[in-house]
């Protein structure tokens, strides 16, 4: 259920436009075919999450809960296989290779929660691109936290949140350095934690 909460909140954040794109994209030869493939994967990734969110918000959906859950799991499974093939062939696809679709690829990796070793492998490759300003450092921080929370460890940046059953308020999962969290967030371009949390209110 913990992972499901994170997944649900992530789609809401994505729909509200939280993902920050790099201010400048490195010059390089774009791979149109790979960009198209990632865009197709992202569309599949988001479709069933949007339908799930509709259900959660009591909005109309033409799909049953069972269909949504089944198709959601299937889309994630197929996307993970396709993502592994991309990583094997290209490494982490940065802005110079696929433009803004690099952020879409990151979203797909975020959703590979059932394969933490794969996420860890991608994280190492992504770090190389972040260091070259060729991938989004905010997204990199989000992936670090997501992996830590999925491993039941304390997160660094406070990006993974859940609803406290006692207060019914959105709070971050446990932090490793609570007294330094805003300083650490600033280093990767994230806003203060309190401001971030208010977006879920």
Residue frames relative to the residue before (quaternion, step in Angstrom):
aa qw qx qy qz dx dy dz
X 1.0000 0.0000 0.0000 0.0000 0.00 0.00 0.00
X 0.5960 0.5864 -0.3599 0.4140 3.56 1.08 -0.74
X 0.6697 0.4889 -0.2986 0.4726 3.57 0.93 -0.93
X 0.6274 0.5464 -0.3367 0.4411 3.56 1.02 -0.80
X 0.6215 0.5370 -0.3407 0.4574 3.58 1.00 -0.77
X 0.6594 0.5024 -0.3051 0.4687 3.56 0.92 -0.92
X 0.6443 0.5276 -0.3230 0.4496 3.57 0.93 -0.89
X 0.6649 0.5143 -0.3081 0.4456 3.55 0.89 -0.96
X 0.6858 0.4811 -0.2881 0.4639 3.55 0.86 -0.92
X 0.6154 0.5565 -0.3560 0.4300 3.57 1.04 -0.69
X 0.6644 0.4902 -0.3255 0.4607 3.58 0.87 -0.83
X 0.6269 0.5234 -0.3456 0.4623 3.60 1.02 -0.71
X 0.6500 0.5104 -0.3160 0.4660 3.56 0.97 -0.84
X 0.6498 0.5150 -0.3199 0.4586 3.57 0.95 -0.86
X 0.6698 0.5037 -0.3046 0.4526 3.56 0.92 -0.89
X 0.6897 0.4642 -0.2917 0.4731 3.58 1.09 -0.59
X 0.5539 -0.6676 0.3645 0.3386 3.55 1.29 0.18
X 0.3055 0.7940 -0.4896 0.1911 3.58 1.11 0.50
X 0.5826 0.6019 -0.3988 0.3732 3.61 0.96 -0.75
X 0.2509 -0.7876 0.5523 0.1082 3.55 -0.74 1.12
X 0.2895 -0.7620 0.5563 0.1613 3.53 -0.73 1.03
X 0.5967 -0.5764 0.4173 0.3709 3.54 -1.16 0.63
X 0.5129 -0.6695 0.4387 0.3101 3.61 -0.93 0.83
X 0.7930 0.0661 -0.0497 0.6036 3.56 1.13 -0.53
X 0.2801 -0.7745 0.5518 0.1310 3.53 -0.87 1.00
X 0.4830 -0.6751 0.4644 0.3085 3.61 -0.76 0.98
X 0.4841 -0.6603 0.4920 0.2959 3.54 -1.08 0.74
X 0.2580 0.7504 -0.5756 0.1976 3.56 -0.85 0.93
X 0.5798 -0.5703 0.4425 0.3778 3.53 -1.30 0.14
X 0.3122 -0.7753 0.5234 0.1658 3.55 -0.47 1.22
X 0.3126 -0.7174 0.5957 0.1809 3.52 -1.19 0.72
X 0.2921 -0.8081 0.4875 0.1548 3.56 -0.11 1.32
X 0.6553 0.5182 -0.3186 0.4478 3.58 0.96 -0.84
X 0.6679 0.4864 -0.2996 0.4770 3.58 0.95 -0.85
X 0.6186 0.5413 -0.3358 0.4600 3.57 1.02 -0.79
X 0.6585 0.5052 -0.3010 0.4696 3.57 0.94 -0.90
X 0.6427 0.5257 -0.3198 0.4563 3.58 1.00 -0.81
X 0.6736 0.4840 -0.2963 0.4736 3.58 0.88 -0.91
X 0.6307 0.5308 -0.3354 0.4561 3.59 0.98 -0.77
X 0.6410 0.5131 -0.3128 0.4774 3.58 1.05 -0.78
X 0.6405 0.5201 -0.3125 0.4707 3.58 1.01 -0.82
X 0.6582 0.5141 -0.3038 0.4585 3.56 0.96 -0.90
X 0.6204 0.5425 -0.3360 0.4560 3.57 1.03 -0.80
X 0.6679 0.4835 -0.2932 0.4839 3.58 0.97 -0.87
X 0.6170 0.5601 -0.3287 0.4445 3.57 1.04 -0.81
X 0.7522 0.4311 -0.2177 0.4483 3.56 0.84 -0.97
X 0.5753 0.6502 -0.3862 0.3116 3.57 0.99 -0.81
X 0.7567 0.3871 -0.2292 0.4744 3.59 0.67 -1.06
X 0.5864 0.5485 -0.3741 0.4641 3.57 1.18 -0.40
X 0.6156 0.5270 -0.3348 0.4808 3.57 1.08 -0.71
X 0.6627 0.4962 -0.3076 0.4691 3.58 0.94 -0.89
X 0.6269 0.5277 -0.3303 0.4685 3.58 1.03 -0.76
X 0.6556 0.5120 -0.3051 0.4636 3.57 0.96 -0.88
X 0.5945 0.5568 -0.3574 0.4569 3.59 1.06 -0.73
X 0.6649 0.5036 -0.3007 0.4624 3.56 0.91 -0.95
X 0.6570 0.5241 -0.3070 0.4466 3.55 0.94 -0.90
X 0.7392 0.3903 -0.2028 0.5100 3.56 1.09 -0.77
X 0.4914 -0.7026 0.3924 0.3330 3.56 1.33 0.38
X 0.4159 0.6777 -0.4930 0.3531 3.55 1.07 0.76
X 0.6221 -0.5730 0.3871 0.3671 3.56 -1.24 0.43
X 0.0345 0.7588 -0.6495 0.0328 3.53 -1.06 0.88
X 0.4259 -0.7163 0.4937 0.2486 3.57 -1.02 0.77
X 0.6740 0.4861 -0.2841 0.4782 3.57 1.29 -0.04
X 0.4819 -0.6496 0.5052 0.3010 3.54 -1.16 0.64
X 0.6601 -0.4929 0.3816 0.4190 3.55 -1.27 0.32
X 0.6534 0.5282 -0.3127 0.4430 3.56 0.97 -0.88
X 0.6542 0.5071 -0.3107 0.4673 3.57 0.97 -0.84
X 0.6428 0.5316 -0.3212 0.4483 3.56 0.92 -0.91
X 0.6906 0.4810 -0.2879 0.4569 3.57 0.80 -0.99
X 0.6657 0.5105 -0.2980 0.4554 3.57 0.97 -0.87
X 0.7050 0.4574 -0.2628 0.4740 3.57 0.85 -0.98
X 0.5900 0.5687 -0.3491 0.4546 3.56 1.14 -0.69
X 0.6812 0.4825 -0.2806 0.4737 3.57 0.86 -1.01
X 0.6517 0.5190 -0.3160 0.4538 3.57 0.99 -0.83
X 0.6484 0.5191 -0.3163 0.4584 3.58 0.95 -0.88
X 0.6581 0.5060 -0.3084 0.4645 3.59 0.96 -0.86
X 0.6443 0.5304 -0.3215 0.4474 3.58 0.98 -0.84
X 0.6845 0.4746 -0.2812 0.4766 3.57 0.89 -0.94
X 0.6487 0.5246 -0.3151 0.4524 3.57 0.97 -0.84
X 0.6314 0.5293 -0.3424 0.4516 3.58 1.02 -0.73
X 0.6453 0.5140 -0.3178 0.4673 3.57 0.97 -0.83
X 0.6731 0.4845 -0.2928 0.4759 3.57 0.96 -0.86
X 0.6340 0.5286 -0.3254 0.4612 3.58 1.04 -0.76
X 0.6347 0.5261 -0.3313 0.4590 3.59 0.99 -0.78
X 0.6443 0.5148 -0.3194 0.4666 3.57 1.02 -0.78
X 0.6397 0.5213 -0.3157 0.4684 3.59 1.03 -0.80
X 0.6554 0.5123 -0.3062 0.4629 3.57 0.91 -0.93
X 0.6561 0.5224 -0.3091 0.4483 3.57 0.94 -0.87
X 0.7341 0.4300 -0.2316 0.4717 3.56 0.98 -0.84
X 0.8331 0.2444 -0.0805 0.4897 3.59 0.86 -0.96
X 0.4232 -0.6139 0.5305 0.4033 3.58 1.13 -0.52
X 0.7131 -0.3837 0.2916 0.5092 3.61 -1.12 -0.47
X 0.3616 -0.7580 0.4984 0.2150 3.62 -0.63 1.07
X 0.1633 -0.8237 0.5403 0.0537 3.55 -0.37 1.25
X 0.7567 -0.3884 0.2778 0.4465 3.54 -1.35 -0.05
X 0.6425 0.5395 -0.3423 0.4230 3.59 1.01 -0.69
X 0.7108 0.4494 -0.2519 0.4789 3.58 1.18 -0.52
X 0.8365 0.1036 -0.0104 0.5380 3.60 0.89 -0.91
X 0.4920 -0.6788 0.4359 0.3273 3.62 1.17 0.27
X 0.8352 -0.1720 0.1448 0.5019 3.56 -1.09 -0.76
X 0.5350 0.6297 -0.4059 0.3906 3.59 1.21 -0.30
X 0.4626 0.6528 -0.4463 0.4008 3.57 1.29 -0.12
X 0.6533 0.5039 -0.3070 0.4744 3.59 1.04 -0.78
X 0.6212 0.5307 -0.3377 0.4674 3.57 1.08 -0.69
X 0.6318 0.5258 -0.3306 0.4638 3.57 1.02 -0.78
X 0.6145 0.5475 -0.3365 0.4576 3.58 1.02 -0.79
X 0.6270 0.5433 -0.3353 0.4464 3.58 0.96 -0.83
X 0.6503 0.5158 -0.3098 0.4638 3.56 0.97 -0.85
X 0.6453 0.5086 -0.3157 0.4746 3.57 1.01 -0.81
X 0.5891 0.5788 -0.3534 0.4394 3.58 1.06 -0.74
X 0.7350 0.4401 -0.2206 0.4662 3.54 1.05 -0.80
X 0.5250 0.5969 -0.4294 0.4287 3.60 1.25 0.29
X 0.0865 0.8643 -0.4903 0.0714 3.56 0.97 0.90
X 0.6655 0.5093 -0.3102 0.4489 3.58 1.13 -0.51
X 0.7350 0.3240 -0.2058 0.5589 3.58 1.29 0.05
X 0.0959 -0.8465 0.5232 0.0234 3.56 0.49 1.23
X 0.6133 0.5398 -0.3761 0.4371 3.67 0.94 -0.65
X 0.6341 0.5098 -0.3288 0.4795 3.58 1.06 -0.71
X 0.6388 0.5164 -0.3263 0.4677 3.59 0.95 -0.82
X 0.6448 0.5215 -0.3185 0.4592 3.58 0.98 -0.81
X 0.6328 0.5271 -0.3169 0.4704 3.56 1.05 -0.80
X 0.6664 0.4905 -0.2915 0.4801 3.55 0.93 -0.93
X 0.6162 0.5667 -0.3436 0.4255 3.58 0.98 -0.81
X 0.6560 0.5095 -0.3078 0.4641 3.58 0.96 -0.86
X 0.6659 0.4840 -0.2955 0.4848 3.57 1.02 -0.79
X 0.6378 0.5333 -0.3195 0.4547 3.57 1.02 -0.80
X 0.6043 0.5798 -0.3536 0.4167 3.59 1.03 -0.79
X 0.6289 0.5376 -0.3319 0.4531 3.58 1.01 -0.79
X 0.6822 0.4692 -0.2813 0.4850 3.58 1.01 -0.81
X 0.6046 0.5464 -0.3512 0.4611 3.59 1.06 -0.71
X 0.6589 0.5235 -0.3063 0.4450 3.57 0.95 -0.88
X 0.6991 0.4181 -0.2514 0.5228 3.58 1.24 -0.47
X 0.4431 -0.6893 0.4391 0.3684 3.58 1.33 0.13
X 0.4919 0.6650 -0.4072 0.3873 3.53 1.17 0.68
X 0.7363 0.1930 -0.1873 0.6210 3.57 1.33 0.30
X 0.6013 -0.6244 0.3882 0.3129 3.53 -1.21 0.61
X 0.3524 -0.7698 0.4932 0.2000 3.60 -0.54 1.15
X 0.5816 0.5558 -0.3796 0.4569 3.60 1.16 -0.49
X 0.6561 0.5004 -0.3007 0.4783 3.56 0.98 -0.87
X 0.5993 0.5625 -0.3439 0.4541 3.56 1.09 -0.75
X 0.6596 0.5011 -0.3002 0.4730 3.59 0.95 -0.88
X 0.6329 0.5359 -0.3231 0.4559 3.57 1.01 -0.80
X 0.6658 0.4985 -0.3051 0.4638 3.58 0.97 -0.83
X 0.6025 0.5470 -0.3541 0.4609 3.59 1.04 -0.73
X 0.6883 0.4822 -0.2838 0.4617 3.58 0.81 -1.02
X 0.6424 0.5426 -0.3296 0.4293 3.56 0.90 -0.87
X 0.6607 0.5033 -0.2977 0.4707 3.55 0.96 -0.91
X 0.6530 0.5192 -0.3155 0.4522 3.58 0.92 -0.88
X 0.6687 0.4919 -0.3007 0.4694 3.59 0.91 -0.90
X 0.6560 0.5105 -0.3147 0.4583 3.59 0.96 -0.82
X 0.6899 0.4301 -0.2637 0.5191 3.56 1.23 -0.49
X 0.4566 -0.7100 0.4145 0.3401 3.57 1.37 0.24
X 0.4716 0.6285 -0.4584 0.4153 3.53 1.02 0.92
X 0.6040 -0.5686 0.4148 0.3738 3.57 -1.26 0.36
X 0.3786 -0.7421 0.5099 0.2143 3.56 -0.89 0.94
X 0.5238 -0.6617 0.4584 0.2785 3.55 -1.29 0.42
X 0.8324 0.2862 -0.0936 0.4652 3.55 0.71 -1.13
X 0.4591 -0.7173 0.4320 0.2968 3.61 1.20 -0.08
X 0.3910 0.7545 -0.4568 0.2629 3.59 1.15 0.49
X 0.6867 0.4493 -0.2767 0.4999 3.59 1.19 -0.47
X 0.0411 -0.8370 0.5426 -0.0581 3.53 -0.59 1.18
X 0.0653 -0.7680 0.6347 0.0553 3.54 -1.33 0.26
X 0.5275 -0.6197 0.4747 0.3351 3.55 -1.28 0.19
X 0.3898 -0.7111 0.5415 0.2219 3.54 -0.79 1.07
X 0.3942 -0.7531 0.4671 0.2434 3.64 -0.52 1.10
X 0.6432 0.5347 -0.3295 0.4381 3.60 1.15 -0.49
X 0.7944 0.2797 -0.1317 0.5228 3.57 0.93 -0.90
X 0.3274 -0.7612 0.4834 0.2824 3.58 1.30 -0.37
X 0.5222 0.6087 -0.4201 0.4246 3.57 1.20 0.57
X 0.4897 -0.6424 0.5011 0.3106 3.56 -1.17 0.63
X 0.0394 0.7892 -0.6085 0.0729 3.57 -0.82 1.04
X 0.5335 -0.6104 0.4572 0.3658 3.60 -1.16 0.39
X 0.5340 -0.5496 0.5136 0.3860 3.54 -1.24 0.41
X 0.7333 -0.4611 0.2593 0.4270 3.62 -1.17 0.51
X 0.3085 -0.7663 0.5493 0.1260 3.53 -1.03 0.96
X 0.4650 -0.6759 0.4986 0.2799 3.57 -1.06 0.73
X 0.7948 0.1077 -0.0351 0.5962 3.55 1.04 -0.85
X 0.1070 -0.8510 0.5095 0.0698 3.62 0.49 1.12
X 0.6717 0.5073 -0.3056 0.4449 3.59 1.02 -0.72
X 0.7362 0.3881 -0.2139 0.5115 3.59 1.24 -0.39
X 0.3869 0.7861 -0.4462 0.1824 3.56 1.26 -0.16
X 0.6837 0.4794 -0.3154 0.4508 3.63 0.85 -0.82
X 0.6220 0.5271 -0.3364 0.4713 3.58 1.09 -0.67
X 0.6625 0.4963 -0.2968 0.4761 3.56 0.98 -0.86
X 0.6314 0.5283 -0.3244 0.4659 3.58 1.02 -0.79
X 0.6443 0.5338 -0.3193 0.4449 3.58 0.97 -0.85
X 0.6239 0.5683 -0.3333 0.4203 3.58 1.03 -0.78
X 0.7565 0.3299 -0.1978 0.5289 3.59 1.13 -0.60
X 0.6305 -0.5957 0.3168 0.3839 3.56 1.23 0.37
X 0.4994 0.6511 -0.4315 0.3748 3.58 1.23 0.33
X 0.5347 -0.6211 0.4768 0.3178 3.54 -1.19 0.64
X 0.6831 -0.4589 0.3483 0.4489 3.63 -1.23 0.22
X 0.6212 -0.5945 0.3633 0.3587 3.56 -1.06 0.76
X 0.6414 0.5342 -0.3380 0.4347 3.61 0.91 -0.82
X 0.6444 0.5154 -0.3131 0.4703 3.57 1.01 -0.83
X 0.6410 0.5296 -0.3084 0.4622 3.57 1.01 -0.85
X 0.6697 0.5156 -0.2999 0.4424 3.57 0.87 -0.98
X 0.6269 0.5630 -0.3382 0.4191 3.58 1.02 -0.77
X 0.5764 0.6000 -0.3784 0.4057 3.60 1.16 -0.47
X 0.6937 0.4612 -0.2704 0.4827 3.56 1.19 -0.47
X 0.5188 0.6770 -0.3938 0.3426 3.57 1.29 -0.10
